């Protein structure tokens, strides 16, 4: 049995907001509940509702900028920067800028739609 797995066919999560989500490892792709690793591209002027997920999320910015509203703080990350947001933290992710934002997101435990708790 091999002690490694090369992922070359990530699961492309269907979206309606123009955001590209390619999950390389996680529940949808490899049935791994411990971690999810996704490559994402958020289009200009993209945003999603506030949420309070039951998982920690790490984000590493490859290109562009991404805005985070974390409880009362507004933070803008640029290429080469990363952040860890603890689980059970109210956060909003957005790209209010004029260029796409490409980044890697890692969730521990794995991203799970039933544990995101997005606000309406």
Backbone torsions as a table, in degrees:
resi	resn	phi	psi	omega
1	UNK	NA	133.0	179.5
2	UNK	-71.2	147.6	-179.8
3	UNK	-101.6	21.5	177.6
4	UNK	-152.0	162.7	178.5
5	UNK	-143.4	122.1	177.9
6	UNK	-95.8	123.1	-178.9
7	UNK	-95.9	115.4	177.6
8	UNK	-122.0	0.1	178.3
9	UNK	-131.9	73.3	-180.0
10	UNK	-64.3	157.7	175.3
11	UNK	-80.9	123.1	176.9
12	UNK	-90.2	112.8	-176.9
13	UNK	-73.1	127.5	178.1
14	UNK	-65.9	131.3	178.1
15	UNK	-132.0	162.2	177.9
16	UNK	-118.5	5.5	-174.7
17	UNK	-113.7	10.5	178.0
18	UNK	85.1	-1.8	-179.4
19	UNK	-82.0	134.6	175.1
20	UNK	-92.6	126.2	176.0
21	UNK	-128.4	114.7	176.9
22	UNK	-115.0	103.2	178.8
23	UNK	-83.1	119.1	179.0
24	UNK	-88.1	-39.3	177.8
25	UNK	-139.8	142.2	179.4
26	UNK	149.6	-167.2	-176.5
27	UNK	-62.1	-44.9	-175.1
28	UNK	-71.5	-30.5	-172.5
29	UNK	-100.2	-52.7	-173.3
30	UNK	-119.0	9.0	179.6
31	UNK	56.3	35.9	-179.3
32	UNK	-99.1	111.7	-178.6
33	UNK	-80.3	-9.4	-172.9
34	UNK	-84.4	-32.1	-174.1
35	UNK	-153.9	148.2	168.5
36	UNK	-129.7	141.9	179.0
37	UNK	-129.2	122.0	-176.7
38	UNK	-134.3	143.8	171.9
39	UNK	-97.5	129.8	-176.0
40	UNK	-133.7	151.0	170.3
41	UNK	-132.7	115.0	177.7
42	UNK	-95.3	124.3	-178.8
43	UNK	-69.5	163.0	175.4
44	UNK	-55.8	143.6	176.8
45	UNK	66.8	18.1	179.7
46	UNK	-83.2	146.7	170.2
47	UNK	-156.8	161.4	174.3
48	UNK	-132.3	165.2	-176.7
49	UNK	-65.6	162.7	171.9
50	UNK	-59.9	150.9	178.4
51	UNK	-148.1	160.9	175.9
52	UNK	-134.0	80.4	-172.2
53	UNK	-73.4	152.8	176.9
54	UNK	-88.7	27.0	177.9
55	UNK	-144.6	152.9	173.9
56	UNK	-78.7	148.0	178.2
57	UNK	-131.0	128.2	174.9
58	UNK	-104.4	138.1	177.4
59	UNK	-130.3	131.7	174.7
60	UNK	-120.5	122.3	-177.4
61	UNK	-86.4	124.4	178.1
62	UNK	-91.7	-49.3	-179.6
63	UNK	-141.7	148.7	176.4
64	UNK	81.6	-158.6	-179.1
65	UNK	-136.6	153.4	178.1
66	UNK	-137.9	139.3	179.8
67	UNK	-102.9	138.9	177.4
68	UNK	-124.9	128.4	167.6
69	UNK	-107.4	110.0	-175.4
70	UNK	-113.2	105.0	-172.4
71	UNK	52.6	-108.4	-178.6
72	UNK	-98.9	-2.7	-175.4
73	UNK	-99.3	137.8	172.4
74	UNK	-108.3	124.0	-176.0
75	UNK	-126.3	138.3	175.2
76	UNK	-118.8	121.9	176.4
77	UNK	-102.5	146.6	178.0
78	UNK	-118.9	171.5	-179.3
79	UNK	-50.2	134.4	179.4
80	UNK	91.2	-6.1	178.8
81	UNK	-104.6	157.0	177.6
82	UNK	-141.2	165.8	-178.3
83	UNK	-149.5	150.0	169.6
84	UNK	-118.2	129.2	176.6
85	UNK	-114.2	121.8	-177.0
86	UNK	-64.2	152.2	176.6
87	UNK	-62.6	156.5	-179.9
88	UNK	62.8	30.7	176.5
89	UNK	-111.0	131.0	178.9
90	UNK	-74.3	125.8	-174.2
91	UNK	-146.6	149.5	170.2
92	UNK	-127.4	131.8	177.5
93	UNK	-103.3	138.2	176.8
94	UNK	-157.9	164.2	172.3
95	UNK	-130.5	83.9	-178.7
96	UNK	-80.5	7.8	-173.5
97	UNK	-92.3	176.5	-173.7
98	UNK	-92.3	3.2	179.1
99	UNK	-128.8	154.4	177.7
100	UNK	-62.5	155.7	174.9
101	UNK	-118.6	120.1	178.3
102	UNK	-104.8	132.0	-176.8
103	UNK	-155.5	168.0	174.3
104	UNK	-111.4	133.4	175.9
105	UNK	-118.9	134.2	178.1
106	UNK	-125.4	126.3	179.2
107	UNK	-117.2	136.9	175.2
108	UNK	-133.6	122.9	-11.2
109	UNK	-61.2	-178.2	-173.3
110	UNK	-57.9	149.9	174.4
111	UNK	-54.5	136.0	179.5
112	UNK	-145.4	119.4	-177.9
113	UNK	-54.0	-33.2	-177.8
114	UNK	-75.1	-8.3	-177.7
115	UNK	-117.8	12.2	179.7
116	UNK	-81.0	-40.8	-178.8
117	UNK	58.3	56.6	176.0
118	UNK	-70.9	143.2	177.6
119	UNK	-84.0	150.3	179.6
120	UNK	-79.3	NA	NA
